[in-house]
Amino acid sequence: MNCSLLANKLPRENKNPMKKKDVQQQKISTEGATECRRKFLRFFPKGFYDEKYINWERGYKWKAHEDWEEVLNRSAYRPLLRERKFAEICAFAVRIESRTNLLFSFEKMALRDAVKTPEGARMFAEGLYEFLHGRGKVETKFERWCEVIAALPRKQTRVLTHPLATVFGFIAQPETHIFLKPNVTRIAARKYDFDLQYKSRPSWETYAGMLEFAETIRRDLSDLQPRDMMDIQSFIWVQGSDEYTE
Protein backbone atom coordinates (compact mmCIF):
# COMPACT_ATOMS: atom_id res chain seq x y z
CA MET A 1 0.00 0.00 0.00
CA ASN A 2 1.20 3.52 -0.76
CA CYS A 3 1.50 5.07 2.70
CA SER A 4 1.86 8.60 1.31
CA LEU A 5 -1.56 8.26 -0.29
CA LEU A 6 -3.05 7.35 3.06
CA ALA A 7 -1.41 10.35 4.68
CA ASN A 8 -2.85 12.66 2.05
CA LYS A 9 -6.35 11.34 2.62
CA LEU A 10 -6.36 11.94 6.36
CA PRO A 11 -7.31 15.50 7.34
CA ARG A 12 -5.32 17.42 9.92
CA GLU A 13 -6.60 18.61 13.29
CA ASN A 14 -10.03 20.19 13.01
CA LYS A 15 -11.92 21.41 16.03
CA ASN A 16 -15.11 22.15 14.13
CA PRO A 17 -17.85 19.59 14.86
CA MET A 18 -19.52 17.66 12.07
CA LYS A 19 -22.65 19.12 10.57
CA LYS A 20 -25.56 16.71 10.49
CA LYS A 21 -26.16 17.31 6.82
CA ASP A 22 -22.58 16.19 6.08
CA VAL A 23 -22.99 12.84 7.85
CA GLN A 24 -24.36 10.19 5.56
CA GLN A 25 -23.69 6.50 6.08
CA GLN A 26 -21.21 5.06 3.61
CA LYS A 27 -21.17 1.63 2.07
CA ILE A 28 -19.43 -0.48 4.71
CA SER A 29 -16.91 -3.18 3.79
CA THR A 30 -18.22 -6.04 5.98
CA GLU A 31 -21.00 -6.92 8.42
CA GLY A 32 -18.42 -6.87 11.19
CA ALA A 33 -17.42 -3.36 10.19
CA THR A 34 -21.05 -2.25 10.44
CA GLU A 35 -21.34 -3.61 13.98
CA CYS A 36 -18.04 -1.98 14.97
CA ARG A 37 -19.36 1.34 13.71
CA ARG A 38 -22.54 0.90 15.73
CA LYS A 39 -20.56 0.13 18.87
CA PHE A 40 -18.38 3.21 18.46
CA LEU A 41 -21.42 5.45 17.97
CA ARG A 42 -23.19 3.95 20.98
CA PHE A 43 -20.34 5.23 23.14
CA PHE A 44 -19.77 8.43 21.16
CA PRO A 45 -22.98 9.48 19.37
CA LYS A 46 -21.27 12.44 17.70
CA GLY A 47 -18.43 10.27 16.49
CA PHE A 48 -14.93 11.68 16.40
CA TYR A 49 -16.21 15.12 17.37
CA ASP A 50 -18.08 13.96 20.46
CA GLU A 51 -16.95 15.87 23.55
CA LYS A 52 -16.69 12.63 25.54
CA TYR A 53 -14.57 11.11 22.78
CA ILE A 54 -12.19 14.07 22.88
CA ASN A 55 -11.92 13.80 26.67
CA TRP A 56 -11.54 10.04 26.82
CA GLU A 57 -9.54 9.19 23.72
CA ARG A 58 -8.20 11.91 21.46
CA GLY A 59 -7.29 14.76 23.78
CA TYR A 60 -4.26 13.32 25.55
CA LYS A 61 -2.88 11.81 22.33
CA TRP A 62 -3.12 15.10 20.50
CA LYS A 63 -1.52 16.88 23.47
CA ALA A 64 1.45 14.50 23.17
CA HIS A 65 1.72 15.39 19.48
CA GLU A 66 1.64 19.10 20.29
CA ASP A 67 4.37 18.61 22.91
CA TRP A 68 6.44 16.72 20.34
CA GLU A 69 6.01 19.49 17.78
CA GLU A 70 7.18 22.01 20.35
CA VAL A 71 10.49 20.35 21.23
CA LEU A 72 11.26 17.63 18.66
CA ASN A 73 9.93 18.89 15.35
CA ARG A 74 12.32 18.39 12.45
CA SER A 75 13.96 21.82 12.67
CA ALA A 76 14.54 21.39 16.41
CA TYR A 77 15.67 17.76 16.16
CA ARG A 78 18.45 18.28 13.58
CA PRO A 79 20.59 20.74 15.59
CA LEU A 80 20.30 18.51 18.66
CA LEU A 81 21.73 15.67 16.58
CA ARG A 82 24.52 17.84 15.18
CA GLU A 83 25.46 18.87 18.72
CA ARG A 84 25.34 15.20 19.77
CA LYS A 85 22.78 15.89 22.45
CA PHE A 86 21.51 12.33 22.24
CA ALA A 87 20.58 12.06 25.92
CA GLU A 88 18.54 15.25 25.66
CA ILE A 89 16.64 13.93 22.65
CA CYS A 90 15.89 10.69 24.48
CA ALA A 91 14.78 12.57 27.58
CA PHE A 92 12.34 14.63 25.51
CA ALA A 93 10.94 11.56 23.76
CA VAL A 94 10.59 9.48 26.93
CA ARG A 95 9.02 12.36 28.85
CA ILE A 96 6.40 13.03 26.17
CA GLU A 97 5.44 9.38 25.86
CA SER A 98 5.34 8.94 29.64
CA ARG A 99 2.40 11.37 29.85
CA THR A 100 0.28 8.94 27.84
CA ASN A 101 -0.98 5.45 28.64
CA LEU A 102 0.04 4.03 25.27
CA LEU A 103 2.87 1.79 26.47
CA PHE A 104 2.72 -0.79 29.22
CA SER A 105 4.81 -0.03 32.30
CA PHE A 106 7.33 -2.77 31.41
CA GLU A 107 7.81 -1.21 27.98
CA LYS A 108 8.34 2.24 29.47
CA MET A 109 10.92 0.78 31.83
CA ALA A 110 12.68 -1.14 29.07
CA LEU A 111 12.94 2.03 26.99
CA ARG A 112 14.34 4.09 29.86
CA ASP A 113 16.94 1.41 30.58
CA ALA A 114 17.87 1.14 26.90
CA VAL A 115 18.70 4.83 26.50
CA LYS A 116 20.54 5.31 29.79
CA THR A 117 23.92 4.48 28.26
CA PRO A 118 25.57 6.94 25.85
CA GLU A 119 25.59 4.35 23.07
CA GLY A 120 21.96 3.44 23.60
CA ALA A 121 20.97 7.10 23.55
CA ARG A 122 22.92 7.69 20.34
CA MET A 123 21.39 4.68 18.59
CA PHE A 124 17.88 5.68 19.58
CA ALA A 125 18.23 9.38 18.73
CA GLU A 126 19.83 8.80 15.33
CA GLY A 127 17.57 5.87 14.45
CA LEU A 128 14.39 7.72 15.33
CA TYR A 129 15.38 10.74 13.26
CA GLU A 130 16.06 8.57 10.23
CA PHE A 131 12.73 6.82 10.68
CA LEU A 132 10.78 10.07 10.93
CA HIS A 133 12.71 12.31 8.57
CA GLY A 134 15.18 10.23 6.58
CA ARG A 135 15.04 9.62 2.87
CA GLY A 136 13.74 6.47 1.27
CA LYS A 137 10.62 4.33 1.31
CA VAL A 138 8.57 3.99 4.46
CA GLU A 139 9.06 0.22 4.25
CA THR A 140 12.84 0.51 4.38
CA LYS A 141 12.82 3.13 7.12
CA PHE A 142 10.48 1.07 9.30
CA GLU A 143 12.58 -2.07 8.94
CA ARG A 144 15.72 -0.14 9.87
CA TRP A 145 13.95 1.40 12.87
CA CYS A 146 13.00 -2.08 14.08
CA GLU A 147 16.63 -3.12 13.73
CA VAL A 148 17.71 -0.15 15.83
CA ILE A 149 15.25 -1.00 18.59
CA ALA A 150 16.29 -4.65 18.55
CA ALA A 151 19.94 -3.63 18.99
CA LEU A 152 19.34 -1.30 21.95
CA PRO A 153 20.86 -2.36 25.29
CA ARG A 154 18.49 -4.36 27.45
CA LYS A 155 18.47 -5.50 31.05
CA GLN A 156 15.61 -7.96 31.41
CA THR A 157 12.63 -7.01 29.27
CA ARG A 158 12.99 -7.00 25.49
CA VAL A 159 12.80 -3.59 23.89
CA LEU A 160 11.52 -4.62 20.47
CA THR A 161 7.73 -4.78 20.74
CA HIS A 162 5.04 -3.57 18.37
CA PRO A 163 4.02 -0.73 20.71
CA LEU A 164 7.60 0.53 21.09
CA ALA A 165 8.22 0.26 17.36
CA THR A 166 5.14 2.33 16.53
CA VAL A 167 4.49 4.75 19.39
CA PHE A 168 6.90 7.54 18.40
CA GLY A 169 5.87 7.60 14.76
CA PHE A 170 2.27 7.80 15.97
CA ILE A 171 2.97 10.71 18.32
CA ALA A 172 5.24 12.61 15.94
CA GLN A 173 3.41 12.03 12.64
CA PRO A 174 -0.19 10.99 13.29
CA GLU A 175 -1.15 11.84 9.72
CA THR A 176 1.10 8.97 8.56
CA HIS A 177 1.81 6.47 11.33
CA ILE A 178 -0.44 4.38 13.54
CA PHE A 179 0.09 2.79 16.94
CA LEU A 180 -0.16 -0.99 17.14
CA LYS A 181 -1.29 -2.56 20.41
CA PRO A 182 -1.22 -6.29 19.57
CA ASN A 183 -4.01 -7.90 21.61
CA VAL A 184 -6.51 -5.09 21.22
CA THR A 185 -5.77 -4.73 17.51
CA ARG A 186 -6.16 -8.45 16.79
CA ILE A 187 -9.48 -8.53 18.63
CA ALA A 188 -10.66 -5.46 16.71
CA ALA A 189 -9.57 -6.95 13.38
CA ARG A 190 -11.52 -10.15 14.07
CA LYS A 191 -14.62 -8.17 14.98
CA TYR A 192 -14.18 -6.06 11.87
CA ASP A 193 -13.79 -9.16 9.67
CA PHE A 194 -10.37 -7.94 8.58
CA ASP A 195 -7.64 -10.49 7.93
CA LEU A 196 -4.70 -8.94 9.77
CA GLN A 197 -1.56 -10.93 8.99
CA TYR A 198 -0.03 -10.52 12.43
CA LYS A 199 3.36 -11.81 13.53
CA SER A 200 4.73 -11.32 17.02
CA ARG A 201 8.07 -9.88 15.92
CA PRO A 202 7.68 -6.33 14.59
CA SER A 203 8.26 -6.13 10.85
CA TRP A 204 7.10 -4.18 7.83
CA GLU A 205 4.84 -7.05 6.81
CA THR A 206 2.73 -6.71 9.98
CA TYR A 207 2.89 -2.93 10.01
CA ALA A 208 1.84 -2.70 6.35
CA GLY A 209 -1.14 -4.87 7.22
CA MET A 210 -1.95 -2.51 10.06
CA LEU A 211 -1.84 0.45 7.69
CA GLU A 212 -4.15 -1.41 5.32
CA PHE A 213 -6.55 -2.04 8.20
CA ALA A 214 -6.42 1.67 9.04
CA GLU A 215 -7.14 2.61 5.44
CA THR A 216 -10.13 0.25 5.35
CA ILE A 217 -11.54 1.83 8.51
CA ARG A 218 -10.88 5.35 7.21
CA ARG A 219 -12.73 4.56 4.00
CA ASP A 220 -15.67 2.93 5.81
CA LEU A 221 -15.96 5.87 8.23
CA SER A 222 -15.29 8.68 5.77
CA ASP A 223 -18.66 10.26 6.55
CA LEU A 224 -17.60 10.55 10.22
CA GLN A 225 -14.56 12.55 9.09
CA PRO A 226 -11.65 10.94 10.97
CA ARG A 227 -8.87 13.52 11.16
CA ASP A 228 -5.83 11.27 11.29
CA MET A 229 -4.45 8.01 12.64
CA MET A 230 -5.25 9.06 16.20
CA ASP A 231 -8.93 8.82 15.38
CA ILE A 232 -8.44 5.52 13.57
CA GLN A 233 -6.41 4.04 16.43
CA SER A 234 -9.00 5.22 18.96
CA PHE A 235 -11.74 3.51 16.94
CA ILE A 236 -9.70 0.29 17.00
CA TRP A 237 -9.20 0.65 20.75
CA VAL A 238 -12.93 0.95 21.36
CA GLN A 239 -13.51 -2.32 19.49
CA GLY A 240 -10.84 -4.40 21.21
CA SER A 241 -10.36 -2.99 24.70
CA ASP A 242 -12.00 -4.31 27.85
CA GLU A 243 -12.65 -0.67 28.77
CA TYR A 244 -15.49 -0.63 26.24
CA THR A 245 -17.72 -3.56 27.13
CA GLU A 246 -21.47 -3.45 26.79
C-alpha positions as CSV (number, residue, x, y, z in Angstrom):
1,M,0.0,0.0,0.0
2,N,1.2,3.5,-0.8
3,C,1.5,5.1,2.7
4,S,1.9,8.6,1.3
5,L,-1.6,8.3,-0.3
6,L,-3.1,7.4,3.1
7,A,-1.4,10.4,4.7
8,N,-2.8,12.7,2.0
9,K,-6.4,11.3,2.6
10,L,-6.4,11.9,6.4
11,P,-7.3,15.5,7.3
12,R,-5.3,17.4,9.9
13,E,-6.6,18.6,13.3
14,N,-10.0,20.2,13.0
15,K,-11.9,21.4,16.0
16,N,-15.1,22.2,14.1
17,P,-17.9,19.6,14.9
18,M,-19.5,17.7,12.1
19,K,-22.6,19.1,10.6
20,K,-25.6,16.7,10.5
21,K,-26.2,17.3,6.8
22,D,-22.6,16.2,6.1
23,V,-23.0,12.8,7.9
24,Q,-24.4,10.2,5.6
25,Q,-23.7,6.5,6.1
26,Q,-21.2,5.1,3.6
27,K,-21.2,1.6,2.1
28,I,-19.4,-0.5,4.7
29,S,-16.9,-3.2,3.8
30,T,-18.2,-6.0,6.0
31,E,-21.0,-6.9,8.4
32,G,-18.4,-6.9,11.2
33,A,-17.4,-3.4,10.2
34,T,-21.1,-2.3,10.4
35,E,-21.3,-3.6,14.0
36,C,-18.0,-2.0,15.0
37,R,-19.4,1.3,13.7
38,R,-22.5,0.9,15.7
39,K,-20.6,0.1,18.9
40,F,-18.4,3.2,18.5
41,L,-21.4,5.4,18.0
42,R,-23.2,4.0,21.0
43,F,-20.3,5.2,23.1
44,F,-19.8,8.4,21.2
45,P,-23.0,9.5,19.4
46,K,-21.3,12.4,17.7
47,G,-18.4,10.3,16.5
48,F,-14.9,11.7,16.4
49,Y,-16.2,15.1,17.4
50,D,-18.1,14.0,20.5
51,E,-17.0,15.9,23.6
52,K,-16.7,12.6,25.5
53,Y,-14.6,11.1,22.8
54,I,-12.2,14.1,22.9
55,N,-11.9,13.8,26.7
56,W,-11.5,10.0,26.8
57,E,-9.5,9.2,23.7
58,R,-8.2,11.9,21.5
59,G,-7.3,14.8,23.8
60,Y,-4.3,13.3,25.5
61,K,-2.9,11.8,22.3
62,W,-3.1,15.1,20.5
63,K,-1.5,16.9,23.5
64,A,1.4,14.5,23.2
65,H,1.7,15.4,19.5
66,E,1.6,19.1,20.3
67,D,4.4,18.6,22.9
68,W,6.4,16.7,20.3
69,E,6.0,19.5,17.8
70,E,7.2,22.0,20.3
71,V,10.5,20.3,21.2
72,L,11.3,17.6,18.7
73,N,9.9,18.9,15.3
74,R,12.3,18.4,12.4
75,S,14.0,21.8,12.7
76,A,14.5,21.4,16.4
77,Y,15.7,17.8,16.2
78,R,18.4,18.3,13.6
79,P,20.6,20.7,15.6
80,L,20.3,18.5,18.7
81,L,21.7,15.7,16.6
82,R,24.5,17.8,15.2
83,E,25.5,18.9,18.7
84,R,25.3,15.2,19.8
85,K,22.8,15.9,22.4
86,F,21.5,12.3,22.2
87,A,20.6,12.1,25.9
88,E,18.5,15.2,25.7
89,I,16.6,13.9,22.6
90,C,15.9,10.7,24.5
91,A,14.8,12.6,27.6
92,F,12.3,14.6,25.5
93,A,10.9,11.6,23.8
94,V,10.6,9.5,26.9
95,R,9.0,12.4,28.9
96,I,6.4,13.0,26.2
97,E,5.4,9.4,25.9
98,S,5.3,8.9,29.6
99,R,2.4,11.4,29.9
100,T,0.3,8.9,27.8
101,N,-1.0,5.5,28.6
102,L,0.0,4.0,25.3
103,L,2.9,1.8,26.5
104,F,2.7,-0.8,29.2
105,S,4.8,0.0,32.3
106,F,7.3,-2.8,31.4
107,E,7.8,-1.2,28.0
108,K,8.3,2.2,29.5
109,M,10.9,0.8,31.8
110,A,12.7,-1.1,29.1
111,L,12.9,2.0,27.0
112,R,14.3,4.1,29.9
113,D,16.9,1.4,30.6
114,A,17.9,1.1,26.9
115,V,18.7,4.8,26.5
116,K,20.5,5.3,29.8
117,T,23.9,4.5,28.3
118,P,25.6,6.9,25.8
119,E,25.6,4.3,23.1
120,G,22.0,3.4,23.6
121,A,21.0,7.1,23.6
122,R,22.9,7.7,20.3
123,M,21.4,4.7,18.6
124,F,17.9,5.7,19.6
125,A,18.2,9.4,18.7
126,E,19.8,8.8,15.3
127,G,17.6,5.9,14.5
128,L,14.4,7.7,15.3
129,Y,15.4,10.7,13.3
130,E,16.1,8.6,10.2
131,F,12.7,6.8,10.7
132,L,10.8,10.1,10.9
133,H,12.7,12.3,8.6
134,G,15.2,10.2,6.6
135,R,15.0,9.6,2.9
136,G,13.7,6.5,1.3
137,K,10.6,4.3,1.3
138,V,8.6,4.0,4.5
139,E,9.1,0.2,4.3
140,T,12.8,0.5,4.4
141,K,12.8,3.1,7.1
142,F,10.5,1.1,9.3
143,E,12.6,-2.1,8.9
144,R,15.7,-0.1,9.9
145,W,14.0,1.4,12.9
146,C,13.0,-2.1,14.1
147,E,16.6,-3.1,13.7
148,V,17.7,-0.1,15.8
149,I,15.2,-1.0,18.6
150,A,16.3,-4.6,18.5
151,A,19.9,-3.6,19.0
152,L,19.3,-1.3,21.9
153,P,20.9,-2.4,25.3
154,R,18.5,-4.4,27.5
155,K,18.5,-5.5,31.0
156,Q,15.6,-8.0,31.4
157,T,12.6,-7.0,29.3
158,R,13.0,-7.0,25.5
159,V,12.8,-3.6,23.9
160,L,11.5,-4.6,20.5
161,T,7.7,-4.8,20.7
162,H,5.0,-3.6,18.4
163,P,4.0,-0.7,20.7
164,L,7.6,0.5,21.1
165,A,8.2,0.3,17.4
166,T,5.1,2.3,16.5
167,V,4.5,4.7,19.4
168,F,6.9,7.5,18.4
169,G,5.9,7.6,14.8
170,F,2.3,7.8,16.0
171,I,3.0,10.7,18.3
172,A,5.2,12.6,15.9
173,Q,3.4,12.0,12.6
174,P,-0.2,11.0,13.3
175,E,-1.1,11.8,9.7
176,T,1.1,9.0,8.6
177,H,1.8,6.5,11.3
178,I,-0.4,4.4,13.5
179,F,0.1,2.8,16.9
180,L,-0.2,-1.0,17.1
181,K,-1.3,-2.6,20.4
182,P,-1.2,-6.3,19.6
183,N,-4.0,-7.9,21.6
184,V,-6.5,-5.1,21.2
185,T,-5.8,-4.7,17.5
186,R,-6.2,-8.4,16.8
187,I,-9.5,-8.5,18.6
188,A,-10.7,-5.5,16.7
189,A,-9.6,-7.0,13.4
190,R,-11.5,-10.2,14.1
191,K,-14.6,-8.2,15.0
192,Y,-14.2,-6.1,11.9
193,D,-13.8,-9.2,9.7
194,F,-10.4,-7.9,8.6
195,D,-7.6,-10.5,7.9
196,L,-4.7,-8.9,9.8
197,Q,-1.6,-10.9,9.0
198,Y,0.0,-10.5,12.4
199,K,3.4,-11.8,13.5
200,S,4.7,-11.3,17.0
201,R,8.1,-9.9,15.9
202,P,7.7,-6.3,14.6
203,S,8.3,-6.1,10.8
204,W,7.1,-4.2,7.8
205,E,4.8,-7.1,6.8
206,T,2.7,-6.7,10.0
207,Y,2.9,-2.9,10.0
208,A,1.8,-2.7,6.4
209,G,-1.1,-4.9,7.2
210,M,-1.9,-2.5,10.1
211,L,-1.8,0.4,7.7
212,E,-4.2,-1.4,5.3
213,F,-6.5,-2.0,8.2
214,A,-6.4,1.7,9.0
215,E,-7.1,2.6,5.4
216,T,-10.1,0.3,5.4
217,I,-11.5,1.8,8.5
218,R,-10.9,5.3,7.2
219,R,-12.7,4.6,4.0
220,D,-15.7,2.9,5.8
221,L,-16.0,5.9,8.2
222,S,-15.3,8.7,5.8
223,D,-18.7,10.3,6.6
224,L,-17.6,10.5,10.2
225,Q,-14.6,12.6,9.1
226,P,-11.6,10.9,11.0
227,R,-8.9,13.5,11.2
228,D,-5.8,11.3,11.3
229,M,-4.5,8.0,12.6
230,M,-5.3,9.1,16.2
231,D,-8.9,8.8,15.4
232,I,-8.4,5.5,13.6
233,Q,-6.4,4.0,16.4
234,S,-9.0,5.2,19.0
235,F,-11.7,3.5,16.9
236,I,-9.7,0.3,17.0
237,W,-9.2,0.6,20.8
238,V,-12.9,1.0,21.4
239,Q,-13.5,-2.3,19.5
240,G,-10.8,-4.4,21.2
241,S,-10.4,-3.0,24.7
242,D,-12.0,-4.3,27.9
243,E,-12.7,-0.7,28.8
244,Y,-15.5,-0.6,26.2
245,T,-17.7,-3.6,27.1
246,E,-21.5,-3.5,26.8
